Amino acid sequence: MISKYVVPVEQVDAVRAEHLAYVDSLEQRGLLASAGRQDPPVGGVLVLKVTERERALELIAEDPYVKAGVAEYTPVGYVANRGLVTD
């Protein structure tokens, strides 16, 4: 999932702690392979460990960034076959 901020980054940062807590919860539940903010900070990337697009969309709908209306996500299918996230 690739996110794009739809408001100034200062407004995004007001929700960032909640978003990061949510990302932590995804990792604790085994649903996250990798995550990070783009540089420059115009959005971010979440690599989810799910096999169904609908499940990914459900998880993203719960992201505090989405709930607060500060970011939008574009789902991107991805099959890892090299590197650290192939498990």
QUIBEL-V965222 format. One record per backbone hydrogen bond with DSSP energy under -1.0 kcal/mol. CO is the residue of the C=O (numbers start at 0). NH is the residue of the N-H. If there is no record, write none. Layout:
# QUIBEL-V965222
[[CO | NH] [CO | NH]]
This chain:
# QUIBEL-V965222
[[0 | 45] [1 | 73] [3 | 71] [7 | 10] [7 | 11] [8 | 12] [11 | 14] [14 | 18] [15 | 19] [16 | 20] [17 | 21] [18 | 22] [19 | 23] [20 | 24] [21 | 25] [22 | 26] [23 | 27] [24 | 28] [25 | 30] [26 | 29] [30 | 48] [33 | 46] [35 | 44] [39 | 41] [41 | 4] [42 | 37] [43 | 2] [44 | 35] [46 | 32] [46 | 33] [47 | 49] [51 | 55] [52 | 56] [53 | 57] [54 | 58] [55 | 59] [56 | 60] [59 | 62] [62 | 66] [63 | 67] [64 | 69] [65 | 68] [69 | 5] [71 | 3] [73 | 1]]
